[in-house]
Amino acid sequence: MGKRKKSSRKPAGPRKKDPLETNFTCLFCHHDKSVSVRIDRKEGVAQLFCKVCDQRYQSKANHLTEPIDIYSEWIDAADAAEREAITTRRPVASSSRPARAPSVGSDED
């Protein structure tokens, strides 16, 4: 009993790459596939905009940048802006006097 010859197998061709998404869900209005990303590699600029609520984001792009990268940057920028807004808010108005602690052994009735 001999081994099978490897030459009997045909070489596999190159695999087809599935194209990546360019339409995403909006963070603000939550519509599916309403956010489009356009990348101008010649200018080095990427633009993201929502067709429903007209949210916009612009970022630098290079020859390796993909639409999902711009969408991820937008999510990060929105989270950072939200965190910054929370830290810069004024505290709720309160009395400047300290609160009185209840006394434990009070004899008042």
N, C-alpha and C positions, 0 to 999 in steps of 0.2 A: 504494500500500500504506500503510495507516494503522496507527497503534498500537492495541493493545487498550485498551479502556476499563478503568480501575481500578475503576469502580463494579460491574463484573461479578464481582469477587472478593468473597466474603462475609467479614465481619470475624471474626477468630479470637476464640474465647471465652477466658475465663481458664483458665490451665493448672492442673491439679490438682496439689497438693503431696503428695508421698509423706510419710507420717508418719515421724518419726524413731524410732529404736530406743529402747526403755526397758529392755531386758534385755541384759546383757553377760556376758563371760567373767570368771570370778573370777581375781584375781592369785595367790591362795594355793592354791586347790584345782584350778584350771584346768578347771572344768566350764563347758560352754557354756550360755549363757542362764540362769545360776543367780543372777546379780546383778540385783536390781531396784532402780529408783530411783523414789522418790515425792517429789514437790515440793508443799509446802503454801504456796502463794503468799500466802495470807492471813496466816499466821504468819511467813512469810519464812524457812522452814526446809526443807532438802532432806535426805532420808535415803536411804542406800544400804545394802543388806544382801544377803548371800549366803544362799541357801536351804539350801545343802549344809553349809558350814563355819561358818555363823553369824558371819561377819565383818561389822562394822558401821562406817559412817562417816556423820558428820553435818556439814552445812555451811550457811552462810547462802545464801539465794536471793532473787532479785528478780524482777521481771516479765519480764525477758529471759532468765532462766536456763532451760536445757534439760537433759534427763537426761545427754546426752553431756558437758556442761560439768562436772557433778558427778562423773561417772566419771573424767574427765581430772584433776580436782582430787584425787581419791582416788589415782590413779596417782602424781601428783606428791608427795603427802603420804607415800605408802609409800616412794618412792625417797629422800625427804629423811630419813625415819626410819631407813632402812637405812644411809645415809651417816653419819648421826649415831651410830648404834650402832657402826659400824666405827671411827670416830675416838675414841670414848670407851672402847673396849676397852683393857684393860691389855696391855702387850707381853708376849711369851712370856718366861718366866723364863730368864735366861741368867747366865753367870758375870760377876762384876764385874771380873775381870781381863781385860786386853786379850789378844787372841790373839797368839801368837808368830809372827812372820814367819819362814818358812824361810830359812836362810842359804844364799847362793848358792855361796860358795867354801869349804865346810867340808871339812876334811881328815880327819874322823872316819870310820873304816871299821869 
